[in-house]
Amino acid sequence: MLDQVKQLMEMKRQADQMKRELDAMQVEHEERGINVVVTGAQTVCSINIDDTLVASGNKAELEKELVRCLNGAIKKAQLQAAQKMKDLMPGFPGL
């Protein structure tokens, strides 16, 4: 019983450590004049849009490109987070 409690405490410690690392990790994705930075926890930190895209006046195209870039940044963050979790807990089932 005591061993199980120790294991649970260690798993909680590792999960807390992973959360801190994901919050600190930043992933950048740039696509067609839009640059997005997100954390490993998938929180958007910044969005930078090239002036030429804004000046074009094509709102629908800008929105489409912004969605594409955001999705690309989130996917990168997910892949890096999964790799970090795999590295931190190599024997954990399902990773």
N, C-alpha and C positions, 0 to 999 in steps of 0.2 A: 504494500500500500504506500509506504513511504517513498519507494522508488518511483511509483507512478506520479506522485505529487511532485517529486523532483523533476521528472520528465516534463510534466505539464508546465512547471515554472520555467524550465529551460526553453520550451517551445514558445511561451509567452515572451520571454526575453528576446528570442530570435525574431519573433513577429514584430515586437516594438522596434528592434534594431532595423529590420527591413523597412518599416514605415518611415523611420527617420531618413534612411538612405534614399528611398523613393521620393520623399519630399524634397531632398537636397539635389537630386539628380535633375539635370535639365537636358532636354532633347530639342534640337533645332531642325526644322524642316523648311526648305525653300523650294518654291515651285512657281514658275511663270510670274515673277515679280512680287510674290507674296512670301514673307518670312514669318514663321510661327515658332514660338518657343513654348514648350510645355514641360511640366515636371514629370517625373516617373510615376507620380500619383495621378497624372492626367489632368492637372490643373493648368489652364492657359496662363502663361506669364506675360507674353507680349505678342503683338501682331504688328508687322511693319508692311505697309503696302506701297509699292513703287508709285511715285507721282504720276508716271505716264498712264498707269491703270486708272487712277482717280480722274485724271484730266480727260480720259477718253469719253467719259460720260455714259458709258455702257454699264449701267447698274446691274443688269441681269448677268452679264459676263463676269463682272467683278464678284458678285455674290457666289456664282458657280465656282470660280477659282478659289475663293476664300474657303468654301466648304471642302473642296478637294484638298487644299493645303492643310486645313485643320485635321481632316481625317488621316492624312499622311503622317502628320506629327503625332497624333494619338496612336497610330499603329506602330510607329517607331518606339514610342514610350512603352507600349505594351510588350513589344518584343524584348526590349532591354530589361524591363522589369521581370519578365519571365526568366530571362537568362540569369539575372542577379539572384532570383529566388532559387533557381536550380543550383547555382554555385554555392549559395549559403546553406542550403539544405539538400545535399546530394542524395541522401538516402530516403527522402520523404516521398511517399507514394503519390503518384499522379503528376509529378513534375518531370 
